[in-house]
Amino acid sequence: MTTPASPTSRIAERTAGVFYLIAAVGSSVGQIWVAVTVPPWPDQIAWWWRALLVLPFAVVIDLGGVVTAAFADTRRRLGENAYGWRLLSAGSAALAVAINLFGHHHTPYLAALFGGLGVFAYTVWLLHSAARRRDALRAAGKLTDTAPAYGLFQWWREPTVTRRAKSLALRHGYPVQQSLTLARQQLRDERRTAALSGHVEALIRARHDDPTLAAIAVTTLDIDAVASALSAQSDIDGWARAIGVDLVPPIPEPSSGTSTDQLALDAGPDMAELPRDILRRVPVQQNDYEQWRTIWHSWQQQPDDSHHTIAARHNISPRQAQWIRAAGTAGLLDSAIPPIIRLQRLIQANGHTPGGLPSTP
């Protein structure tokens, strides 16, 4: 269904038509002028007879470019390329311009005036007919909608992102900001997958001593699919906790000369001979620590459950479930206070407040 033209567009089309007619008439006048003055006419033929004789040919040359362009436009709407009609149209327009340029070469102003009018008339017709062809194709569902305008600054700042956003907007109808956000995300994912694919390929090759077998393995496997599957299985929260534990400041030795191991013995049997690798992973924040205690207590009621069962039940990773079990078995989850906090309090009770650690009441 064709969308009705707005009053503004109708006025613009009529104005373009007026411009075309004026320019076409001017180009024809220039050709008639050349035809009257340049050829060797007999002196007995008056100038107005000469003009009448050449008028049809001058008009045909100007209108020939338009008529053949109209034929080409009609065939292109049907899906054809119409190269023949387009070449014939361009040749006719070029002939009209050349007559005006070379026929008035002795007067540069007239050459530029009449030649420019011919170029202007032909260009206006081509642009107008191309716009109508696109409107007809779009109304018939054979042409995609136009993309949103992203602005010159956006194109200059992020050309790759903007190009992808334009493609997404045309394909799915996204607005400007949503298409830009999705484009940035897609490009980040593609870069990460490409980097991960390189590491996966290197790992697969390293597992084979025979280079031929290694080449077969990496060629047979869909490396990008393996990388995508690894990204889907990644434990983001687990890595965040592990990195966060490494950022916890170490507990310095008390100034009184009492060792940390002795303070741990004084703190109770659950703090004696602290397993440092497990202790570093026990949460310091009270909420996270209580979650570990809750999971450990529920595990004690069903000790035969596996790490994967506990992980699925509490929405954690199997690796984190293993650390919870190790911490609970070591007795680090028996107290309501995290082990690190208990050590800090014990050091403060012995007359030393560790530097950089918050005071605990």
N, C-alpha and C positions, 0 to 999 in steps of 0.2 A: 504494500500500500504506500503510495507516494505521499510524503508530508507536504501539506499546502505551503506555498511560499509566503513569507511574511511581507508586509507592505514595504519594508526597507529593502528587502532583496529584490522585489519587483521594480522599485525605483532605480536600484543600482543596475539591474539588467537593461532597463530602458535607457539609462544614461550611457551605458557601455554601447548600446546600439547606435545612439546618436553620435558618439565619438567615432565609431567604426564608419558610419556613413560619411561623415565629414572627411575623415582621413582617406577613405576609398575614393571619394570624389576628387580630393586634392591630388592623389596619385594619378588618377585618370587624366586630370587636367595637365599634369606635367608630361605624361606620355603623349597626349595630343599635341602639346606645344612642340615637343621634340619632333613628332611626325610631320608637323606643318612646316618647321623651319629647317630641319637638317636634310631630309632627302632632296635630291635634285628634281623638284617639280617644274613642269613647264610654266613659263611666266604667264601664259594666258589663263591658268587656273587660279582663281581667287583663293585667298587664305581660308575663307569660310567654307568653300567647297572642299578644300583639303581637309579641314576639320571634320566635316560631315563624312568624308570617305574613311578616315582613320578612326572615327569614334567607335564603331562596333568592335574593331580589333583591340583598341585600348581597353574598352570595358570588358571584353572577353578575357584578356590577359589578367586583369585585376580580379574579376569574378571567378576566373578559372581556379585560382588558388583556393578560394572560399568553397566553391562547389565540390571540388575534389576532396577538400578537407572534411566537408560534411559527409561525403560518401565514406571516407575513412572512419569518421566518428561512428557512423551507423554500423559498420562492420565490426568495429572494436566493441561496441555494446553487445554484440552477439558472441564475443569471445575470440574473434579473429585478430591477427596482427595488422592486416591491411597495409603492408609495407608498400605495395605498388601505388595505392591511392595517396599515401603520405608523401612518397617521393615525388609523384606528379604534382601534388599541391605545393611542396617546397620549391620545385623547379619553376612553377608558374610565378610564385611570389618573387623568387630571386630574379627572374627575367624582368618583371615590372620594375623592381628596384634598380637593376642594372641599366635599363633604358633611361631612367631619370638621372642616374649618376653620370653616365657617360654622355648622355645627350646634353646635359647642362654643365659639362666640365669647365667651360669657359666662364661660368658664373658660379662660384662655390656656394653662394647662398642659396640659389635655386636648386642646385644639385642636392645640398643637404636638406632643404625644405621638402622637395617632392620625394626624394628617396626616403627621408625619415617618415613622411606620411605613409608611404607604402609599407614600411616595416611596422609602424605603429598599428595600422589597420589589420595587417595579417596577424600580429601578435595578440591584439584584442580578440580577434575571432577565435584563435587557437585556445586562449585561456578561457574564454566564455564557453566554448563548446566542450572543453575538457571538464569544466565545472559541472555542466549539465550532464555529461556522461557519467561522472562520478556519482551525482545525485541519483541518476536512474539506476545505476548498478547497486548503490546502497539500498535504494527502495526495493529492489528485487532480491535483496539478501546475498548479492554476489560480491559485496565489498565490505570490509570490516569498518567499524566505527573509528572515528579519529581518537587519538590518544590525548590524555590531559596535557596541558601546557606546564612544563617543569621550569621554565625560565632559563635565561642564558647563564646566570650564576651557578645554578644547580648543574647544568651541563658542564661548565668549566671546572667546578669543584669535584664532581664525581661522575665522570663520563661513563665509566663501566657500570656503575650502579644505576644511573639514569637510563642507560640503554636497556638493562634488564627490567627495570621498573616499567618502562614504556611497553615492553613485550608482555609483561604480566597484566598491565592495565588493559591492553587490547584483547588479551585472551580471556580474562576473567572479569573485566569491568571494575577493577579496583580503583578507588580514588588516589589522589597524588600521594598523600602521606602513607597510606597503607601499602601501596605498591613499592614505595621507597624502602619501607621497613622490611617487607618480605624480600626485596632484592638484596638488601644488605645481609639478611639472615642466610639466604641461599648461597651467596658468594662466600660467606664465612664457612658454612658447612662444606662447600665444595673444596675450599682451600684446606680445611682440616682433614677431610676425607682423602684428598690427594697426598698430604703429608703422611697420614697414617698408612695409606696404601704402600707408600715407599718403604716404611718400616716393616710392614707385614711381609712384603716381598723379600726384603733382606733376611728376615727371620726364617722364612720358608727355604730360601736358598742355603742358609747356614745349617739347616738340618740334613742336608744331603752332601756327602763327600764327592759324589759324581756330578760334575757340572751339567751333564746331559739330563740326569734325573732331576736336578734342581730346575733346569729350564722347562722340563715337561711339567713339573709340579706347578710352577708359577704361571705357565701358559694355560694349563687345564683349569685351575681355580679362577673364580671371579674375584680378583683381589679387592676390587671396590666393594663388592657385596660383603666380603669378610670384614673389611674396615667398617662398613656401616653396621654390621652385626655387633662388632666390638664396641662401637660408640653407643649402641642401644643398651648393651650390658654393663656399661661403665657405672661404677658406684660413686656418684658425685659427692653425696653426703659423707660416705666413708672416707674419701680422700680429703675432704674439707676437715673432718675430725682429726685425721692423722696429721695433717699439716698444722692444724691448730694446737695439737698436743706438743709438736716440736717447737712451737712458739712460746710455750709456758716457760718462764724463767727458771733456771736451776735454783735449788735451795742451798744457800751457802752454809759452810760450817759455822757453828756458833762460836762467839768470841771467847766463851768460858773454857774452851778446850775440849768440851764434850763432843764426841763424834756423832754424826747423824745415825750411824748404826746403833750406837748406845741409846740415842733418843728413841729410835724405833723400837728397841727392846723394852724401854720404859713405857712406851705407849700402849703396849699390849701384845698378845700373841699374834693378832692378825697383821701387825705392822713389822714383825720380826722377819729378818731375811727377805726383805722386799724384793720381789722379782721386778727388776728395773724396766724390762721391756714391756711388761704388762702394766706396771704402775704408770708409765708414760702415756698409756692409752686410756686410762680411767678418766672420765670427764671431771673437770674441775667445777663447772657450773652445776648448781644444785638440781636444776630441772633435768638436765641430761643425766646426771648421776642417779636421780630417782628413777628415771626410765630404765637405766641399766639394772637397778635393784629390783624393779617390778618384773622385768623379763627374767632375771635370775630366779626369783621366788617362784614364778610360774613354771620355770624349767625344773625346779626341784620337785614340784608336784608331779611332773611327768618326765622323769629322767631318761626315759627311753627315746624321747623325741630327738631327731637329728638336727644338725645345724640348719639345713635347708627348711625343715618344718618350722622351726622357731623363727627363721628369717621371714618366711612367707606369712606367718601368723602375726608378726609385729611390724611388718613392712620395713625390714632392715635387710642389709646384705648378709649372705652367709659368712663372710669374713668377719663382720662385726659380731655376729652371733658367736663365733669361735672365741673372740677376745672377751666377750661377756662371760662365757663359760670358764675361760682360764682365770679371769679376775675373780669370779665367784668361788671357784675351787681353791684359789689362793687365799680366800678370806678377805679380799679387799672390798667386798660389797656387803659385809655384815653390819657395819656401822652406818648410821644415818648421815654421817659427815664424810665427805670425800677424803681419801687418804692424804692428799697434798695439803688440804686445809688442816687436818689433824697434825701433820708435821709442822706446819707453820705455827700453830698454836703452842705446840710443845716447845719449839725453839724460843718463842716469845716468853713462855713461862719460865724458861731457864735464863732469862735476862738479856735476850738478844732479839732484836727485830730485824729480819733480813732486809737488806736494801732493795728497793724496787718492788717489794711485796706489800700488798694492802694489809693494814691492820685488821684483825678479826676479833670482834668482841667475845 
